[in-house]
C-alpha cells in the first residue's frame, strides 16, 4: 500500500481533514501526503495552493440538509490502522504526535462554486483540530441542492495558534437540498498567505503538539443548533 510510504514524506507536515474525505486525503484515489501542509508550503517539489491545497477532485460524499457531519482529522504521524479506527485520548506517554500547533480556530463551510466563495456552517475554537475527537457540524435544513461536478465542496479551514499558518482542505460532495434554498451569509477567515493579511494566529489551548481538552458544550450547541447568518 502506497500510503505508508507517503506518510514518511508528510512527517514534516501537520493536520488534515480525514472525514469527509478531502481532495488528496487518505481514502482518495490520488492520496498525497502533502494534504497535511499549510497554504503556501513549498518544498521545491510541491507547493500547497489556495483553494483546496491545489489537489485534484476526490471522492464525492453524499450529504443532505439537516445532516450532522461527524468531522474527523488526521495527524501526519498516524498509522493506517489508527486512521481506520477512532482512537481515544490516552495517557500522554502513549499518544501519537499531532503537529496541531496548540489548536486554533477551525471553520467549516460549503462552497457551491469550486472554492470561489464560502458559506460558514460551523466553527470550533481553541482546541481544534485534534484527531482524538469528532467535531460535529450540522448542514442547515434550508440549503439548496448542489450536484454540479467538481463545484460542490465541504471545506475545513484552520488558523493555527502558535505559528501563523493557514490550512485549507476540501471534500467533494453532493447535497440534496430544498427548492429556493438559502446558503448562510457569513464567509470564512482567509489569512496568512499573499495577498491576504499575514502573521495571523488564533487563540489556542496551550497544549502544544499534544491532544487538548477537546470540544466544549457551548460550541457543540452553536454548531448544531445555531445560525451563521
C-alpha positions as CSV (number, residue, x, y, z in Angstrom):
1,X,0.0,0.0,0.0
2,X,1.5,3.3,-1.0
3,X,0.0,5.2,1.9
4,X,2.7,4.1,4.4
5,X,5.5,5.3,2.2
6,X,3.8,8.6,1.6
7,X,3.3,9.1,5.3
8,X,7.0,9.5,5.7
9,X,7.0,12.3,3.1
10,X,4.4,14.1,5.2
11,X,6.2,13.7,8.5
12,X,7.3,17.4,8.4
13,X,3.7,18.3,7.9
14,X,0.8,18.7,10.2
15,X,-3.0,18.1,10.4
16,X,-5.6,17.4,7.7
17,X,-9.2,16.7,7.2
18,X,-9.9,12.9,7.4
19,X,-13.7,12.8,7.1
20,X,-15.3,13.8,4.9
21,X,-12.5,12.5,2.7
22,X,-10.7,15.6,1.2
23,X,-9.0,16.0,-2.1
24,X,-5.6,14.4,-1.8
25,X,-6.6,12.8,1.5
26,X,-6.4,9.2,2.9
27,X,-9.2,7.4,1.1
28,X,-8.8,9.4,-2.1
29,X,-7.6,7.6,-5.2
30,X,-4.7,10.1,-5.5
31,X,-3.6,10.2,-1.9
32,X,-0.9,12.8,-1.4
33,X,1.0,13.2,1.9
34,X,1.1,17.0,1.3
35,X,-2.6,17.2,2.1
36,X,-1.2,17.9,5.6
37,X,0.6,21.1,4.6
38,X,-0.4,24.7,5.0
39,X,-1.2,27.0,2.1
40,X,2.0,28.5,0.8
41,X,4.1,25.5,1.7
42,X,6.8,24.9,-0.9
43,X,9.5,22.2,-0.7
44,X,10.6,22.7,-4.3
45,X,8.6,19.7,-5.5
46,X,5.2,20.6,-4.2
47,X,3.5,23.9,-3.4
48,X,0.3,24.0,-1.5
49,X,-2.1,26.4,-3.3
50,X,-5.4,28.0,-2.5
51,X,-8.0,26.8,-2.7
52,X,-8.0,23.2,-1.5
53,X,-4.2,22.8,-1.5
54,X,-4.3,22.5,-5.3
55,X,-5.3,18.9,-5.3
56,X,-7.4,17.2,-8.0
57,X,-11.1,16.4,-7.2
58,X,-11.6,13.4,-5.0
59,X,-14.4,11.0,-3.9
60,X,-17.8,12.5,-3.6
61,X,-19.5,12.4,-0.2
62,X,-23.3,12.4,-0.3
63,X,-24.8,14.8,2.2
64,X,-28.3,16.1,2.9
65,X,-30.0,19.0,4.6
66,X,-30.1,19.0,8.4
67,X,-27.4,16.3,8.5
68,X,-24.9,16.3,11.3
69,X,-21.4,15.6,10.0
70,X,-19.0,13.9,12.4
71,X,-15.9,15.6,11.2
72,X,-12.6,13.9,11.9
73,X,-9.0,14.9,11.5
74,X,-5.8,13.0,10.7
75,X,-2.3,13.7,12.0
76,X,0.5,13.0,9.6
77,X,2.1,10.6,12.2
78,X,-1.0,8.4,12.4
79,X,-0.7,4.8,11.2
80,X,-3.2,3.4,8.6
81,X,-4.6,1.3,11.4
82,X,-5.3,4.3,13.6
83,X,-6.8,6.1,10.6
84,X,-9.3,3.3,10.1
85,X,-10.4,3.5,13.8
86,X,-11.3,6.4,16.1
87,X,-8.6,6.5,18.7
88,X,-9.5,7.8,22.2
89,X,-7.3,10.1,24.3
90,X,-4.9,8.0,26.4
91,X,-2.1,8.6,28.8
92,X,0.2,11.2,27.3
93,X,3.1,8.8,27.1
94,X,1.1,6.6,24.6
95,X,-0.3,9.3,22.4
96,X,0.7,9.7,18.8
97,X,2.2,13.0,17.9
98,X,0.0,15.7,16.5
99,X,1.5,18.9,15.0
100,X,-1.6,20.8,15.9
101,X,0.3,23.9,16.9
102,X,-1.7,24.5,20.1
103,X,-5.0,24.3,18.3
104,X,-6.6,27.5,17.0
105,X,-9.8,28.2,15.1
106,X,-11.4,25.7,12.7
107,X,-14.1,26.8,10.3
108,X,-16.3,24.6,8.3
109,X,-18.1,25.9,5.2
110,X,-19.9,25.0,2.0
111,X,-18.8,26.2,-1.5
112,X,-21.1,25.8,-4.5
113,X,-18.6,27.3,-7.0
114,X,-15.5,25.3,-6.6
115,X,-13.9,27.4,-3.9
116,X,-14.6,30.9,-5.1
117,X,-17.0,31.7,-2.3
118,X,-17.7,30.1,1.1
119,X,-20.7,29.9,3.4
120,X,-19.9,29.3,7.0
121,X,-21.8,26.4,8.7
122,X,-19.6,25.7,11.8
123,X,-16.7,26.9,13.9
124,X,-14.7,25.5,16.8
125,X,-12.0,27.5,18.6
126,X,-9.0,27.0,20.9
127,X,-8.7,23.1,20.8
128,X,-9.4,22.4,17.2
129,X,-8.1,20.5,15.3
130,X,-7.5,17.3,17.3
131,X,-7.5,13.8,15.8
132,X,-8.7,12.2,19.1
133,X,-12.1,13.8,18.8
134,X,-15.1,14.0,16.5
135,X,-16.3,17.6,15.7
136,X,-20.0,17.6,14.8
137,X,-21.2,20.2,12.3
138,X,-24.8,20.5,11.0
139,X,-25.8,21.4,7.5
140,X,-28.8,23.8,7.8
141,X,-32.1,22.4,6.7
142,X,-32.8,25.2,4.2
143,X,-29.7,25.0,2.0
144,X,-30.2,24.5,-1.8
145,X,-29.1,21.4,-3.7
146,X,-25.6,21.2,-5.2
147,X,-24.8,18.5,-7.7
148,X,-22.5,20.2,-10.2
149,X,-19.4,18.1,-10.7
150,X,-16.2,19.5,-9.0
151,X,-18.0,22.6,-7.8
152,X,-19.7,21.4,-4.6
153,X,-17.3,21.4,-1.6
154,X,-17.3,20.8,2.1
155,X,-14.4,22.9,3.4
156,X,-12.3,22.8,6.5
157,X,-10.0,25.8,7.2
158,X,-7.7,26.3,10.2
159,X,-5.9,29.3,11.6
160,X,-3.2,27.8,13.8
161,X,-2.4,29.2,17.3
162,X,1.4,29.1,17.9
163,X,2.5,29.8,14.4
164,X,0.9,31.8,11.6
165,X,-0.2,29.1,9.2
166,X,-3.4,28.6,7.3
167,X,-4.8,25.2,6.3
168,X,-7.5,24.6,3.7
169,X,-8.9,21.1,2.8
170,X,-11.8,20.5,0.5
171,X,-14.1,17.4,0.3
172,X,-16.1,17.0,-2.9
173,X,-19.8,16.5,-2.1
174,X,-23.3,16.4,-3.4
175,X,-26.2,17.9,-1.3
176,X,-29.8,17.1,-1.9
177,X,-31.3,20.4,-0.7
178,X,-34.6,22.3,-0.9
179,X,-36.1,24.4,-3.7
180,X,-35.3,28.1,-3.4
181,X,-32.9,27.3,-0.6
182,X,-30.6,29.8,1.0
183,X,-26.9,29.5,2.0
184,X,-25.6,31.1,5.2
185,X,-24.4,34.6,4.5
186,X,-21.2,34.6,6.6
187,X,-17.9,33.6,4.9
188,X,-14.7,32.2,6.4
189,X,-11.5,33.8,7.5
190,X,-8.7,33.6,4.9
191,X,-5.3,34.7,6.1
192,X,-1.5,34.0,6.2
193,X,-0.7,33.9,2.5
194,X,-0.5,36.7,-0.1
195,X,-2.5,38.8,-0.9
196,X,-4.3,38.2,2.4
197,X,-3.3,39.5,5.8
198,X,-0.2,37.6,7.1
199,X,1.2,37.0,10.6
200,X,-2.2,36.0,11.9
201,X,-2.7,33.4,14.7
202,X,-5.7,32.4,16.7
203,X,-6.2,31.7,20.5
204,X,-5.3,28.1,21.4
205,X,-5.4,25.7,24.2
206,X,-1.7,25.8,25.3
207,X,-1.4,22.0,24.7
208,X,1.3,22.4,22.1
209,X,1.5,19.3,19.9
210,X,-0.3,17.1,22.4
211,X,-4.0,16.4,22.5
212,X,-6.1,19.1,24.0
213,X,-9.3,19.3,26.1
214,X,-11.5,18.7,23.1
215,X,-14.9,20.2,22.5
216,X,-16.9,22.4,24.9
217,X,-20.7,22.1,25.1
218,X,-21.4,25.7,24.2
219,X,-19.7,25.4,20.9
220,X,-21.3,22.0,20.1
221,X,-24.7,23.6,20.7
222,X,-23.8,26.5,18.5
223,X,-22.7,24.3,15.7
224,X,-25.7,22.0,15.9
225,X,-28.5,24.5,16.7
226,X,-27.2,28.0,16.0
227,X,-27.3,30.2,12.9
228,X,-24.4,31.6,10.9
229,X,-26.5,34.2,9.1
